[in-house]
Amino acid sequence: MGEYAVAAETVDGAGMRFAIAVSRFNEDITGPLLEGARRTFRDHGVVDDDVTLVTVPGAFELPLVAQHLARTGTVDGVVCLGAVIRGDTPHFEYVAGEAARGLQEAALATGVPVIFGILTTNTHEQATDRIGGSEGHKGEEAAATALEMVALLRSLPPVRG
């Protein structure tokens, strides 16, 4: 019936529209995540006017905003950026787990790619390693995933009914 594959590095994002929802909590980490995502979109031909930016208080608030943005019909994908760093309480598990679940539910409910760009690390140093350090740049990776998913969904046969 066919084989479908898209590689992010080959995607021309011209004409694609995205939203980026970014958490203000741990802004020293989420700021560079945002910069990386924007840079990747630009590198793939997505113009700044085709990217909507929404800031939220923390990672826990990302799913509701992502679902709202996906339902507007004005974006092809939503990139969610945040940083949840483990502390001495179980707060980490609740926030990280519920944010992940909520973003997945938003994507499935709307059919719009909602990308999980939330760092979940044990230490601040580990988070720093993921914004251009030894572990790559997760903001860039999140935007690349969004580009790839939009292109892939466009290449698939249309949904019936």
Contacts in CASP RR format, 6 or more apart in sequence:
PFRMAT RR
TARGET T0000
AUTHOR 0000-0000-0000
METHOD contacts of the structure
MODEL  1
MGEYAVAAETVDGAGMRFAIAVSRFNEDITGPLLEGARRTFRDHGVVDDD
VTLVTVPGAFELPLVAQHLARTGTVDGVVCLGAVIRGDTPHFEYVAGEAA
RGLQEAALATGVPVIFGILTTNTHEQATDRIGGSEGHKGEEAAATALEMV
ALLRSLPPVRG
4 152 0 8 1.000
4 155 0 8 1.000
4 156 0 8 1.000
5 152 0 8 1.000
6 148 0 8 1.000
6 151 0 8 1.000
6 152 0 8 1.000
6 155 0 8 1.000
7 148 0 8 1.000
8 44 0 8 1.000
8 144 0 8 1.000
8 145 0 8 1.000
8 147 0 8 1.000
8 148 0 8 1.000
9 144 0 8 1.000
11 44 0 8 1.000
11 147 0 8 1.000
11 148 0 8 1.000
11 150 0 8 1.000
11 151 0 8 1.000
12 44 0 8 1.000
12 45 0 8 1.000
13 41 0 8 1.000
13 44 0 8 1.000
13 45 0 8 1.000
13 46 0 8 1.000
13 147 0 8 1.000
13 150 0 8 1.000
13 151 0 8 1.000
14 45 0 8 1.000
14 46 0 8 1.000
14 47 0 8 1.000
15 46 0 8 1.000
15 47 0 8 1.000
15 50 0 8 1.000
16 46 0 8 1.000
16 50 0 8 1.000
16 76 0 8 1.000
16 77 0 8 1.000
16 147 0 8 1.000
16 150 0 8 1.000
17 50 0 8 1.000
17 51 0 8 1.000
17 52 0 8 1.000
17 74 0 8 1.000
17 75 0 8 1.000
17 76 0 8 1.000
17 77 0 8 1.000
18 41 0 8 1.000
18 46 0 8 1.000
18 50 0 8 1.000
18 51 0 8 1.000
18 52 0 8 1.000
18 75 0 8 1.000
18 76 0 8 1.000
18 77 0 8 1.000
18 78 0 8 1.000
18 79 0 8 1.000
18 143 0 8 1.000
18 146 0 8 1.000
19 51 0 8 1.000
19 52 0 8 1.000
19 53 0 8 1.000
19 54 0 8 1.000
19 66 0 8 1.000
19 69 0 8 1.000
19 75 0 8 1.000
19 77 0 8 1.000
19 78 0 8 1.000
19 79 0 8 1.000
20 34 0 8 1.000
20 37 0 8 1.000
20 38 0 8 1.000
20 51 0 8 1.000
20 52 0 8 1.000
20 53 0 8 1.000
20 54 0 8 1.000
20 78 0 8 1.000
20 79 0 8 1.000
20 80 0 8 1.000
20 81 0 8 1.000
21 54 0 8 1.000
21 55 0 8 1.000
21 56 0 8 1.000
21 62 0 8 1.000
21 65 0 8 1.000
21 66 0 8 1.000
21 69 0 8 1.000
21 78 0 8 1.000
21 79 0 8 1.000
21 80 0 8 1.000
21 81 0 8 1.000
22 30 0 8 1.000
22 31 0 8 1.000
22 33 0 8 1.000
22 34 0 8 1.000
22 53 0 8 1.000
22 54 0 8 1.000
22 55 0 8 1.000
22 56 0 8 1.000
22 80 0 8 1.000
22 81 0 8 1.000
22 82 0 8 1.000
23 30 0 8 1.000
23 55 0 8 1.000
23 56 0 8 1.000
23 57 0 8 1.000
23 58 0 8 1.000
23 59 0 8 1.000
23 61 0 8 1.000
23 62 0 8 1.000
23 81 0 8 1.000
23 82 0 8 1.000
23 83 0 8 1.000
23 118 0 8 1.000
24 30 0 8 1.000
24 55 0 8 1.000
24 56 0 8 1.000
24 57 0 8 1.000
24 58 0 8 1.000
25 57 0 8 1.000
25 58 0 8 1.000
25 59 0 8 1.000
25 82 0 8 1.000
25 83 0 8 1.000
26 82 0 8 1.000
26 83 0 8 1.000
26 84 0 8 1.000
26 85 0 8 1.000
26 127 0 8 1.000
29 82 0 8 1.000
29 83 0 8 1.000
29 85 0 8 1.000
29 119 0 8 1.000
29 124 0 8 1.000
29 127 0 8 1.000
29 128 0 8 1.000
29 131 0 8 1.000
30 81 0 8 1.000
30 82 0 8 1.000
30 83 0 8 1.000
31 81 0 8 1.000
32 131 0 8 1.000
32 132 0 8 1.000
32 137 0 8 1.000
32 139 0 8 1.000
33 81 0 8 1.000
33 82 0 8 1.000
33 83 0 8 1.000
33 117 0 8 1.000
33 119 0 8 1.000
33 131 0 8 1.000
33 138 0 8 1.000
33 139 0 8 1.000
33 142 0 8 1.000
34 53 0 8 1.000
34 81 0 8 1.000
34 139 0 8 1.000
36 137 0 8 1.000
36 139 0 8 1.000
36 140 0 8 1.000
36 143 0 8 1.000
37 79 0 8 1.000
37 81 0 8 1.000
37 139 0 8 1.000
37 140 0 8 1.000
37 142 0 8 1.000
37 143 0 8 1.000
38 48 0 8 1.000
38 51 0 8 1.000
38 143 0 8 1.000
39 140 0 8 1.000
39 143 0 8 1.000
40 139 0 8 1.000
40 140 0 8 1.000
40 143 0 8 1.000
40 144 0 8 1.000
40 147 0 8 1.000
41 51 0 8 1.000
41 143 0 8 1.000
41 147 0 8 1.000
42 48 0 8 1.000
44 143 0 8 1.000
44 144 0 8 1.000
44 147 0 8 1.000
46 147 0 8 1.000
52 69 0 8 1.000
52 74 0 8 1.000
52 75 0 8 1.000
54 65 0 8 1.000
54 69 0 8 1.000
56 62 0 8 1.000
56 65 0 8 1.000
58 82 0 8 1.000
59 82 0 8 1.000
59 83 0 8 1.000
59 84 0 8 1.000
59 95 0 8 1.000
59 96 0 8 1.000
59 99 0 8 1.000
59 118 0 8 1.000
60 95 0 8 1.000
60 98 0 8 1.000
60 99 0 8 1.000
62 80 0 8 1.000
62 82 0 8 1.000
62 99 0 8 1.000
62 103 0 8 1.000
62 118 0 8 1.000
63 80 0 8 1.000
63 98 0 8 1.000
63 99 0 8 1.000
63 101 0 8 1.000
63 102 0 8 1.000
63 103 0 8 1.000
63 105 0 8 1.000
63 106 0 8 1.000
66 78 0 8 1.000
66 80 0 8 1.000
66 102 0 8 1.000
66 103 0 8 1.000
66 106 0 8 1.000
66 114 0 8 1.000
67 102 0 8 1.000
67 105 0 8 1.000
67 106 0 8 1.000
67 109 0 8 1.000
67 110 0 8 1.000
67 114 0 8 1.000
69 75 0 8 1.000
69 78 0 8 1.000
70 77 0 8 1.000
70 78 0 8 1.000
70 106 0 8 1.000
70 107 0 8 1.000
70 110 0 8 1.000
70 111 0 8 1.000
70 112 0 8 1.000
70 114 0 8 1.000
71 110 0 8 1.000
73 112 0 8 1.000
75 112 0 8 1.000
76 112 0 8 1.000
76 113 0 8 1.000
76 150 0 8 1.000
77 112 0 8 1.000
77 113 0 8 1.000
77 114 0 8 1.000
77 115 0 8 1.000
77 146 0 8 1.000
77 149 0 8 1.000
77 150 0 8 1.000
78 106 0 8 1.000
78 112 0 8 1.000
78 113 0 8 1.000
78 114 0 8 1.000
78 115 0 8 1.000
78 146 0 8 1.000
79 115 0 8 1.000
79 117 0 8 1.000
79 139 0 8 1.000
79 142 0 8 1.000
79 143 0 8 1.000
79 146 0 8 1.000
80 99 0 8 1.000
80 103 0 8 1.000
80 114 0 8 1.000
80 115 0 8 1.000
80 116 0 8 1.000
80 117 0 8 1.000
80 118 0 8 1.000
80 142 0 8 1.000
81 117 0 8 1.000
81 118 0 8 1.000
81 139 0 8 1.000
81 142 0 8 1.000
82 117 0 8 1.000
82 118 0 8 1.000
82 119 0 8 1.000
83 118 0 8 1.000
83 119 0 8 1.000
83 121 0 8 1.000
83 127 0 8 1.000
84 92 0 8 1.000
84 95 0 8 1.000
84 96 0 8 1.000
84 99 0 8 1.000
84 118 0 8 1.000
84 119 0 8 1.000
84 120 0 8 1.000
84 121 0 8 1.000
85 92 0 8 1.000
85 119 0 8 1.000
85 121 0 8 1.000
85 122 0 8 1.000
85 123 0 8 1.000
85 124 0 8 1.000
85 126 0 8 1.000
85 127 0 8 1.000
86 92 0 8 1.000
86 121 0 8 1.000
86 122 0 8 1.000
86 123 0 8 1.000
92 120 0 8 1.000
96 118 0 8 1.000
96 120 0 8 1.000
99 116 0 8 1.000
99 118 0 8 1.000
100 116 0 8 1.000
100 118 0 8 1.000
103 114 0 8 1.000
103 115 0 8 1.000
103 116 0 8 1.000
103 118 0 8 1.000
104 114 0 8 1.000
104 116 0 8 1.000
106 112 0 8 1.000
106 114 0 8 1.000
107 113 0 8 1.000
107 114 0 8 1.000
113 145 0 8 1.000
113 146 0 8 1.000
113 149 0 8 1.000
113 150 0 8 1.000
113 153 0 8 1.000
115 142 0 8 1.000
115 143 0 8 1.000
115 145 0 8 1.000
115 146 0 8 1.000
115 149 0 8 1.000
116 142 0 8 1.000
117 138 0 8 1.000
117 139 0 8 1.000
117 141 0 8 1.000
117 142 0 8 1.000
119 126 0 8 1.000
119 127 0 8 1.000
119 130 0 8 1.000
119 138 0 8 1.000
121 127 0 8 1.000
121 130 0 8 1.000
126 135 0 8 1.000
129 135 0 8 1.000
129 136 0 8 1.000
130 136 0 8 1.000
130 137 0 8 1.000
130 138 0 8 1.000
131 137 0 8 1.000
131 138 0 8 1.000
131 139 0 8 1.000
END
